[in-house]
Amino acid sequence: KFFENLASSPLTLMQNEGELSGFGVFVDPGQNVLGTSELCIEVSLVPRGVARSIVVKIGFAVNANF
């Protein structure tokens, strides 16, 4: 959990600032770090949705029913 919390800390700040909608961090506890000298950390980022343009169609109609 140490490395998950360490990786989550800056991502939490980014989420609080509105830079991310969400995120996930996972470290497989079954990794053989002693044997491989490698630690794998999985990070999933959910980007913040931003509308770059808004298109509105306007026209005349006989009635207001869609």
Salt bridges, closest charged atoms under 4 A:
GLU4 OE1 - LYS1 NZ 3.30
